[in-house]
Amino acid sequence: MFYHVKELQFNARVSGPDPRFAGMLLEQFGGPNGELKAAMQYFVQSFAARQPYPDKYDLLMDIATEEFSHLEIVGATITMLLDGINGDLKNAAERSDLMKLMGGKADKEQMIHEALINPQFLALSGGGPRLTDSQGTPWSGSYVNANGDLTVDLRSNIAAESRAKIVYEYLMQFTDDPLVKESLSFLMTREIAHFQMFSAALDTIEPNFPPGVLQGNPHFTHNYFNLSNGTSARGPWNQGQGPWGAGESWEYIDDPIQHVIQTEGMTTNHPIQGTSQTPEEVQQKDQQLSRQRSQEIKAAVGSGANQWSQYPQTSSGSPQKPQK
């Protein structure tokens, strides 16, 4: 159940109209890194977590709901930046005051030129935001990443917050309005906070690497292929122990063409290097983690009749378990 509170989480304010920046800000309203994308992504992800992982469900729903409130802040800001446009567009019987708002003929012509890039923004919006990015591309459900595995979804969310943060950082360079910058700074800072929340939640899942359940084939997990010509860069991504720790290391394959030929396309004579794990040990880990994850979900969901919530809701824990 959602309940709308009319006050904004952060009071959006503008110093004056700025239709050009309003068009740019659409990127965070209906763009692939915007607030609606984040809200829908976390909302959709939360369903698979509801019963087996109620604490993560609570996290995802809380942040999804906050993202909807950020969408409201962005939409309110866009509308205020278009202040006067709606009335001018409806002044069909007389000469429009849009030219005065835009500061003269040259600015109006520039506005018309920009409208040709995204003609629907002013032609169809009537002075409010539309569900598109800054170029007029409609919002799409394909922006949403939800894989039903928390180790995957939380990493997707960390990346989403990173991209949204940098977009706000870029947008702040295109407005001189101090009040608009205040709102953008708030929104950008909340992306940082959400990044930290998702990172902390991922750390509570053990093990959480590699993403998912199945481990990698030890024949290939520690290989780095030198697939570029000229002087090659070396670093902790292709030499030393890498992210694994003591006893594990990267195996640098300097001549990958010769390596592939010698191993017949890496199907024979391809040694396990850089790790002491055997395929048998990996298979045991696969089976152990598969049982663990499966039991976590089955224990929460059970079988037979099921229900999503208890009434009244007395805690943030799992809903009542189904009858067996």
Secondary structure, 3 states (H helix, E strand, C coil): CCCCCCCCCCCCCCCCCCHHHHHHHCHHHHCCCCHHHHHHHHHHHHHHHCCCCHHHHHHHHHHHHHHHHHHHHHHHHHHHHCCCHHHHHCCCCCCCCHHHHCCCHHHHHHHHHHHHHCHHHHHHHCCCCCCECCCCCECCHHHCCCCCCHHHHHHHHHHHHHHHHHHHHHHHHHCCCHHHHHHHHHHHHHHHHHHHHHHHHHHCCCCCCCCCCCCCCCCCCCEEECCCCCCCCCCCCCCCCCCCCCCCCCEEECCHHHHHHHCCCCCCCCCCCCCCCCHHHHHHHHHHHHHHHHHHHHHHHCCCCCCCCCCCCCCCCCCCCCCC
